[in-house]
Amino acid sequence: MTIDAGTIAHWQTWVGRQEQREEMVDPEALRRFAAALGEELDVERHWPSLGHWALFLPVVGADQVGDDGHPKRGGFLPPITLPRRMFASAEIRFTGRLALGAPATRTSTIRDVRHRAGGSGTLVLVDVEHVIAQRGTNHVVERQTLVYREAGGQTPPVTAGEPGSGEIWTPGEADLFRFSAATFNGHRIHYDLPYAQGEEGYPALVVHGPFTAARLFGLARRTEGEPAAFAFRAQAPIFLGQPVRLAAGERTYTARRADGLDAMVAKTVL
């Protein structure tokens, strides 16, 4: 698929756009998120790994849901026409703990829109910065990269091998459903097998990238204490029902598939 320069320039006019939302930091939303991760439910004492993802969820009416289950294109994000979209990476800094039961404000800004064309096909990358504050003090600053790409061909199934040492994690259907529910993520690749296989070419349901990232963050906390910053990059999809090894290195954490491929790599800063 080729995209003309005028279309790219139009999408780049979204750079600098902002939206601001305010909502209460709901302990029950955090509790559902913690439950989906398999973490401590006493969120009043133990904040869930990357628990801010349980807040400021994307809510649109039923008539504004696209064929893939995401909100339709346009609005705050540019109306990019490439059919596949995914949350590819993020860099997050934590400067304080959000207070439960109190209002918080999230300010979101489109920081960059860029076009890439190469061996992997046509890509458009969108950088979005989210700043979550309470009482005028920033507590979370996150820069996300969303990737839009061509439909592509069929993704081959994972062939079991020896992924190496580490903590075994095997997410099941109920895990994917609970995480989708806790984050109000309607993307059909996580629950609709005929869609995932027939429309997007995956061999099985796909594990959410943020789910994997939160599990790696939890491993980092158990290994080295509370990180001041956390960054991750998705490198390959993880599919339902296959064991994943979560491994700790020197402030580096990996989610390795059954075929030995690193599906996600994360780093921390103390």
C-alpha positions in Angstrom: 0.0 0.0 0.0 1.3 3.4 -0.9 0.3 6.6 0.9 0.8 9.9 -0.9 2.7 12.8 0.7 -0.5 14.9 1.0 -2.2 12.3 3.1 0.8 12.0 5.4 0.9 15.8 5.7 -2.8 15.9 6.6 -2.3 13.3 9.4 0.7 15.3 10.6 -1.6 18.3 11.3 -2.7 16.3 14.3 0.7 16.9 16.0 0.2 19.2 19.0 -3.5 18.3 19.5 -4.5 17.9 23.1 -7.4 16.5 25.1 -7.9 16.6 28.8 -10.0 14.4 31.0 -10.7 14.4 34.7 -12.0 11.4 36.7 -11.8 9.9 40.2 -9.1 7.4 40.9 -11.5 4.6 41.5 -10.1 1.8 43.8 -12.6 -0.7 42.4 -11.3 -0.1 38.8 -7.8 -0.7 40.2 -9.0 -3.8 42.0 -10.4 -5.3 38.8 -7.1 -4.5 37.1 -5.1 -6.1 39.9 -7.4 -9.2 39.7 -6.8 -9.5 35.9 -3.0 -9.4 36.5 -3.2 -12.0 39.4 -1.9 -9.4 41.9 -2.8 -8.4 45.4 -6.4 -7.1 45.6 -5.7 -4.8 48.5 -5.0 -1.9 46.2 -5.3 0.5 49.2 -2.0 -0.9 50.3 -0.5 -2.3 47.1 -0.8 -0.3 43.9 -1.2 -2.7 40.9 1.6 -2.9 38.3 1.0 -0.1 35.8 -2.3 0.5 37.5 -2.8 3.9 35.8 -3.9 1.9 32.8 -7.1 1.1 34.6 -8.0 4.8 34.5 -9.1 7.1 31.7 -10.4 4.3 29.6 -11.6 5.0 26.0 -15.4 5.1 26.1 -17.5 5.7 23.0 -21.0 4.8 22.0 -21.9 1.6 20.2 -22.2 3.4 16.9 -18.7 4.7 17.2 -17.0 1.2 17.4 -15.0 0.2 14.3 -15.0 -3.3 12.7 -11.9 -4.3 14.7 -13.6 -3.4 18.0 -11.6 -0.3 18.6 -13.2 3.2 18.5 -13.5 4.4 14.9 -10.6 6.4 13.4 -10.5 10.2 13.8 -11.2 12.5 16.7 -8.2 13.0 19.0 -6.1 10.5 17.0 -5.5 11.0 13.3 -7.8 9.1 10.9 -5.0 6.8 9.6 -6.4 4.4 7.0 -3.9 1.5 7.4 -6.0 -1.4 8.7 -3.9 -2.8 11.5 -3.1 -0.9 14.7 -1.2 -1.9 17.8 0.3 -0.4 21.0 4.0 -1.0 20.2 6.0 0.6 23.0 6.0 3.1 25.9 8.3 5.0 28.2 6.8 5.8 31.6 8.1 7.9 34.5 6.6 7.8 37.9 7.1 10.8 40.3 4.5 9.9 42.9 1.6 7.7 43.9 -1.9 8.7 42.8 -4.3 9.2 45.8 -7.3 6.8 45.7 -10.8 8.3 45.7 -9.5 11.7 44.6 -9.9 13.4 41.2 -7.0 13.2 38.7 -6.5 14.9 35.4 -4.9 13.3 32.3 -3.6 15.6 29.6 -2.9 13.8 26.3 -0.9 15.3 23.4 0.0 14.0 20.0 3.8 14.5 19.8 4.7 13.0 16.4 3.2 11.3 13.3 5.8 9.7 11.0 5.7 7.5 8.0 8.0 4.5 7.4 8.3 2.3 4.3 10.6 -0.7 4.1 10.9 -4.5 4.2 8.1 -4.7 6.7 5.8 -2.7 4.5 4.1 0.6 5.1 4.0 1.9 8.7 2.7 5.0 10.3 3.8 5.6 13.9 2.0 8.0 16.2 3.6 9.2 19.5 1.1 10.2 22.2 2.2 11.7 25.6 -0.1 11.2 28.6 0.5 13.2 31.8 -1.6 12.3 34.9 -1.7 14.9 37.6 -3.4 15.4 41.0 -3.7 18.8 42.6 -1.3 20.3 40.0 1.4 17.8 40.5 2.4 15.3 37.8 2.6 11.7 39.0 2.8 9.7 35.7 4.3 10.8 32.4 4.0 8.3 29.6 4.9 8.5 26.0 3.3 5.7 23.9 4.0 4.7 20.3 1.1 3.4 18.3 1.8 1.6 15.1 -0.5 1.4 12.1 0.4 -1.1 9.3 -0.8 -2.9 6.3 -2.9 -6.1 6.6 0.0 -8.3 5.6 -0.2 -12.1 5.2 -0.7 -15.0 7.6 1.3 -15.0 10.8 2.8 -18.5 11.3 2.0 -20.4 14.6 4.6 -20.6 17.3 6.7 -23.8 17.2 7.5 -25.1 20.7 11.2 -25.1 21.6 13.3 -24.3 24.6 12.7 -20.6 25.5 15.2 -20.7 28.4 15.0 -20.1 32.1 12.6 -17.8 33.9 9.1 -17.5 35.4 6.5 -19.4 33.4 3.3 -17.6 32.5 0.6 -19.3 30.4 -2.4 -16.9 29.9 -5.7 -18.5 29.1 -9.0 -17.3 27.6 -10.4 -16.1 30.9 -7.2 -14.1 31.5 -7.6 -12.4 28.2 -11.2 -11.7 28.8 -10.6 -10.3 32.2 -7.8 -8.0 31.0 -9.9 -6.8 28.1 -12.8 -6.0 30.6 -10.5 -4.3 33.1 -9.1 -2.0 30.4 -12.3 -1.7 28.3 -10.3 -3.0 25.3 -12.6 -4.1 22.6 -10.0 -5.2 20.0 -11.4 -8.4 18.6 -8.0 -10.2 18.2 -8.1 -10.8 22.0 -11.5 -12.7 22.1 -12.9 -13.3 18.6 -11.0 -16.3 17.2 -12.7 -16.3 13.7 -11.9 -12.6 13.4 -8.3 -13.0 14.6 -7.7 -15.8 12.2 -9.7 -14.8 9.2 -9.3 -11.0 9.2 -6.0 -10.4 10.8 -4.2 -13.6 9.9 -3.2 -14.8 13.4 -3.0 -18.5 14.3 -4.8 -18.0 17.6 -6.0 -15.2 19.9 -3.4 -12.6 20.7 -2.3 -11.7 24.2 -2.5 -8.0 24.9 0.8 -6.2 24.7 -0.1 -4.1 27.8 -0.9 -7.3 29.7 2.6 -8.6 29.0 4.1 -5.3 29.9 2.3 -5.2 33.3 3.5 -8.7 34.0 7.1 -7.7 33.3 6.7 -4.6 35.5 5.5 -6.9 38.3 8.6 -9.1 37.8 10.7 -5.9 38.0 9.1 -4.8 41.3 9.7 -8.2 42.8 13.3 -8.3 41.6 14.6 -4.8 42.3 11.9 -2.7 44.0 9.7 0.0 42.7 11.1 1.4 39.4 11.1 5.2 38.9 10.9 4.6 35.1 9.9 1.7 32.9 10.1 1.3 29.2 9.1 -1.6 26.9 9.0 -2.5 23.3 6.8 -5.3 21.7 8.8 -7.3 19.2 6.5 -10.2 18.3 3.0 -11.4 19.2 2.2 -13.8 22.0 -0.6 -16.3 21.4 -3.2 -17.8 23.7 -2.4 -21.0 25.6 1.3 -21.1 25.0 3.9 -20.8 27.8 5.8 -17.5 28.1 9.0 -17.2 30.1 9.3 -13.9 32.0 13.1 -13.5 32.7 15.0 -10.9 34.7 18.4 -9.5 33.7 20.4 -6.5 34.7 17.4 -4.0 34.9 16.3 -5.7 31.7 13.2 -8.0 31.5 12.0 -10.1 28.7 8.9 -12.1 27.7 10.1 -15.0 25.7 7.9 -17.2 23.6 7.9 -21.0 23.4 10.0 -20.8 20.2 12.7 -18.8 22.0 11.8 -15.5 20.4 11.8 -12.4 22.7 8.3 -11.1 22.3 8.8 -8.0 24.5 11.8 -6.4 26.1 11.5 -3.9 29.0 14.0 -1.8 31.0 13.8 -0.1 34.3 15.4 2.9 36.0 15.6 3.0 39.8 
